[in-house]
Amino acid sequence: MHKVHMIFDSTMSPLPFYLRGLLTPQTRLNQGDKLPAISAELRGYTVRRKHLDRVISLCNLKNRETMPLIYPFTIIFPLHMSIVTHKEFPFCYLKMLQVRNHLIQFRQIRLAQEMDLFSQIIAQRTLAKGLEIDIHSVARSEGEPVWESLHTYFFRGRFGDTVEPSPLSRFHPLPENSSEAAWEMPVGGGFRFGLITGDYNGIHYFPPYARLFGFRRDFMHSQRVLAQCLDRLPQWKDTYPIRLDAALKGSVYYKSPVRMRSCIDHKSCRFDLFCSTEPRPCITGALKSLENNTGLMLKAFMHTDA
């Protein structure tokens, strides 16, 4: 298998990756082929107060004292883009959909803390309607992991014989007596959020472009929506590691009313977010405290009880 490894420093900008993905001819993935082993790392990133405050503000969070669980993804996403826009990657990033997030934070991340970030493709799955790929990322400080993620992206098409869906795609149903919270999503902010995270996809701030892909209009970044959901769930500030599993099933449009059903069981919480009058949840998730430090999260991901 062909291997590609890229190294960046804290001055990296994701914009060249978008241009590269548009202008560079890409290889093709034939049936039965494995994706190339592409990885990327960012060395010496320092958490900055100004950047964190902008993320918290654009996510409209009530709790502004604690760093959001999703925050490291706003730093790591450019590494994902460097991977999916590489000339060895066989798909166009414009057709990529983010379908699941799985995160573990091992301990509190401090301001001015320096971290080294690493991302790599670790798995692929052929489904009836397309191909899923898993990108694993880890943020380390002083040699120890402080945050890890497994993000699953989907590319529509036919790629050969299908396999079983990921066990991480399954969630236990919520009981009928679940509690409910309701609020309204903010107006706009997608372009500003894209500037600070590196996710410049026009479906989040340009309605005509979003409609080209079958959406009603532009809609919110999933990380902004998840941050608002987590902000309304119990805060287990002193209990680490904490794990989040979330399936992204539908769009959450700006200024739309939403309601979140949730149920707490010991140190875990299942939740579903519904947008407007849609009968099906647009986000299904589970937040839990893990019993012990599992070391590398990949082991924890292979066993799921969401």
Secondary structure, DSSP 8 states (H G I E B T S, - for coil): --EEEEEEETT--SHHHHHHHHHS------TT----EEEEEEEEEE--HHHHHHHHHHTT-S--SS--TTHHHHHHHHHHHHHHTSTTS-S-GGGEEEEEEEEEE-S---TT-EEEEEEEEEEEEE-SSEEEEEEEEEEEETTEEEEEEEEEEEEES--SS-----GGG------TT-EEEEEE--S--HHHHHHHHS---GGGT-HHHHHHTT-SS-B--HHHHHHHHHHTS---TT--SEEEEEEE-S--BTT-EEEEEEEEETTEEEEEEEETT-SS-SEEEEEEE-SS--SSHHHHHTS---
